[in-house]
Amino acid sequence: MLRLLMPQAVTVVVDVAAWGAFHAGTGYAAHRLPDHLLARDGWLLGPRRFEEAGRCYRRWLRIDRWKDRLPEAGDLFRGGVSKRHLPSYGDTGLGLFVRETRRAELAHWWAMGCGLTFVLWNPPVAAVLLVGYGVLVNLPFIAIQRYNRFRAVALLERRARAASS
């Protein structure tokens, strides 16, 4: 495998700058995705059986206790939407919120995937640590987006059932 050789101090600076660029770049790429591409969950974003419609996040991770303490950057780029609060409590606002949780979740999956590039210029132990960092930093945000989306979708489905009966 080709590995770039740099002095250790330069490698550390490059690693820090790379993580910053990866997070900013994937966030911006997700921000630029057309809304129609986020209309459905798809394979990556779709619910998994073990998630039990989001209940596992509350039971196993106690996500409702800490999710609001993490930063939220949905409105970092012009035209972005913060997910700190619902845009509105109506179906349109909930639908927008669901779409934006998909956008945010994708950004974090992409950022986590960028961690594999660290094997190009880091020794194996450092590369493993940097990939681990990417996983540890992004998984909580992915869990939050999934948990919130499950809750919003369940509310939309209850409203639709009530309206049809």
Sequence and secondary structure as in RCSB ss.txt:
>XXXX:A:sequence
MLRLLMPQAVTVVVDVAAWGAFHAGTGYAAHRLPDHLLARDGWLLGPRRFEEAGRCYRRWLRIDRWKDRLPEAGD
LFRGGVSKRHLPSYGDTGLGLFVRETRRAELAHWWAMGCGLTFVLWNPPVAAVLLVGYGVLVNLPFIAIQRYNRF
RAVALLERRARAASS
>XXXX:A:secstr
       HHHHHHHHHHHHHHHHHHHHHHHHTS GGGGSS HHHHS  GGGGGGHHHHHHH HHHHGGGS   TT
SSTT    SS S SSHHHHHHHHHHHHHHHHHHHHHHHHGGGGGGTS HHHHHHHHHHHHHHHHHHHHHHHHHHH
HHHHHHHHHHHHHH 
